[in-house]
Amino acid sequence: MRPVNPDVIPSVGGERGQLMNQRDIVVPNTSLPNVFELSYYANTVLSVFVMESVVANAVASLVGDRLVTIGDTPKKSILISKSKPCENLLAIISDALEDLVVAEVLVNPKNSNNPTADSEWARRIAKSSFWDEDTGGEEEENSFNSYQTKVELEVAATPEALERLQYFQRMLGPLIEGYWLSSCNLVRLLDDNMSEAEFSSITNSYAKERIFKGLATYAESCAMDTLRNSWKVFAHWEVISYYYKEDKTKMVQLQEGYRTEDNSAHS
């Protein structure tokens, strides 16, 4: 066997260390317009976690800015009132809530030392969401009162729990922010109706400007698909409506009940 020169070993190790230090790290490009393609592929798995994201965003809105910094302990409790579900929608939300309780993202302060009790509680809440569809009238109202419960939950103070909650929050975050940016521009319709093309361009420019100034949280919130979907929702809610002029220009207008600045600001 050929003897190994001991002077070669440090040299090999040094070269290997240099190679490891020069290794490329792949990170997502979240700038415009690249983020739209990332968002397109990410949306394919959104439906898997959508209810957890709904609950996470509801929790974040209750807790407030204290959830932004990982490590800060949100002290505000969340009071959950159980009421009769509509087509078992509440049962679906309860399942998502149960997942967050089982994952110890949300905890019941009364059972803080007993995670199993939290899991059992969540399962009981989920089961209580299924109602007898044959009951009605006075009997239904009595059943509603007897099943209504109030449970106090808190966001777990661990960095892992807060990070997971923010992970779910960010899934719907771009859509929520996009809808909010869109609603902010409804006040432009107070003075006069606008063509759909002009309103779309102004709203999209407004959303992009906020992103470039660092005022928006999610760059993908200015996507035209998100803005168009928000207008469909506003039309369905009868906040806005469309009509055509004689030259076939499609126009957008605020509905009569929203033609005051106060109503438009709270829509």
C-alpha positions, -999 to 999 in steps of 0.1 A, spaced: 0 0 0 13 34 -9 21 55 22 0 86 27 18 119 29 5 136 61 11 170 45 -16 163 19 -44 157 44 -48 193 57 -47 205 21 -75 182 10 -96 191 41 -90 228 34 -102 225 -3 -132 206 8 -140 233 34 -137 259 7 -161 240 -16 -186 237 12 -184 274 19 -190 282 -18 -221 260 -21 -251 278 -36 -282 282 -16 -315 283 -35 -341 308 -23 -374 318 -39 -376 350 -59 -405 368 -43 -402 400 -63 -426 410 -90 -435 394 -114 -418 361 -104 -439 357 -73 -470 352 -94 -456 319 -108 -447 307 -74 -482 316 -62 -497 297 -91 -480 265 -81 -486 270 -44 -524 274 -50 -526 237 -60 -521 227 -23 -541 256 -8 -573 236 -5 -556 210 18 -550 236 45 -576 263 37 -597 258 68 -567 258 91 -557 291 74 -592 305 79 -590 298 116 -554 310 118 -563 344 102 -593 347 125 -571 340 155 -545 365 142 -572 392 139 -582 387 175 -547 386 189 -536 415 169 -500 428 162 -486 408 192 -486 377 169 -461 393 145 -430 388 165 -421 352 172 -414 348 209 -438 374 222 -466 359 242 -501 369 232 -520 373 264 -554 380 248 -577 350 252 -600 339 225 -636 332 234 -652 306 212 -690 306 211 -706 275 196 -738 281 177 -759 261 153 -740 255 120 -753 263 86 -750 231 64 -723 218 88 -699 247 80 -692 251 116 -684 214 119 -657 219 92 -643 249 111 -644 229 143 -624 202 126 -597 228 117 -599 242 152 -594 207 166 -563 202 144 -547 234 158 -556 223 194 -542 188 188 -510 203 173 -508 225 205 -510 257 186 -540 267 205 -544 257 242 -570 258 268 -554 276 298 -574 255 322 -558 223 307 -524 238 300 -507 209 318 -528 182 301 -526 183 263 -548 152 261 -576 170 277 -574 197 250 -576 170 223 -606 153 239 -623 187 243 -618 195 206 -633 162 195 -663 168 217 -668 203 202 -666 189 167 -691 162 174 -715 187 190 -716 206 157 -738 180 140 -774 188 146 -806 169 140 -820 184 108 -855 172 117 -858 194 148 -874 228 143 -892 257 159 -893 260 197 -875 226 201 -847 237 179 -843 270 198 -841 250 231 -815 227 216 -795 257 204 -795 272 239 -785 239 255 -757 232 231 -742 267 231 -710 267 250 -681 291 255 -645 279 257 -615 301 263 -584 294 242 -550 310 240 -522 309 214 -495 287 228 -464 308 238 -438 285 222 -419 298 191 -429 265 173 -466 271 178 -465 308 168 -444 299 137 -469 272 127 -498 296 132 -482 322 110 -475 295 84 -512 288 81 -520 326 82 -498 333 52 -516 308 30 -547 330 27 -528 362 35 -522 373 -1 -559 368 -10 -571 387 21 -547 415 14 -557 416 -22 -594 418 -14 -586 446 11 -566 466 -14 -595 462 -39 -621 474 -14 -599 504 -6 -605 516 -42 -642 514 -41 -643 550 -28 -631 561 -63 -666 552 -75 -683 576 -51 -680 607 -74 -687 590 -108 -689 556 -125 -658 543 -142 -651 519 -171 -641 485 -159 -608 488 -178 -600 521 -161 -610 509 -126 -589 477 -131 -559 497 -141 -561 522 -113 -567 495 -86 -538 474 -99 -515 504 -100 -525 513 -64 -517 477 -52 -483 477 -70 -474 511 -56 -480 499 -20 -458 469 -27 -430 489 -41 -432 513 -11 -430 483 13 -465 490 26 -480 456 16 -471 423 32 -475 401 2 -463 410 -32 -487 385 -49 -517 405 -35 -516 427 -66 -523 398 -89 -551 407 -114 -567 373 -108 -571 381 -71 -585 416 -79 -609 403 -105 -622 377 -81 -627 403 -54 -649 423 -78 -670 392 -85 -675 389 -48 -685 425 -44 -709 422 -73 -724 391 -57 -728 410 -24 -745 438 -44 -718 463 -35 -710 471 -71 -728 464 -104 -720 465 -141 -737 480 -171 -729 488 -207 -729 522 -224 -742 527 -259 -707 522 -273 -706 488 -255 -681 501 -229 -685 480 -197 -690 503 -167 -688 497 -130 -708 515 -103 -715 514 -66 -749 503 -56 -772 529 -42 -768 517 -6 -730 523 -8 -730 557 -24 -720 575 7 -684 577 20 -694 562 54 -711 532 39 -683 527 14 -656 528 41 -674 501 61 -683 479 33 
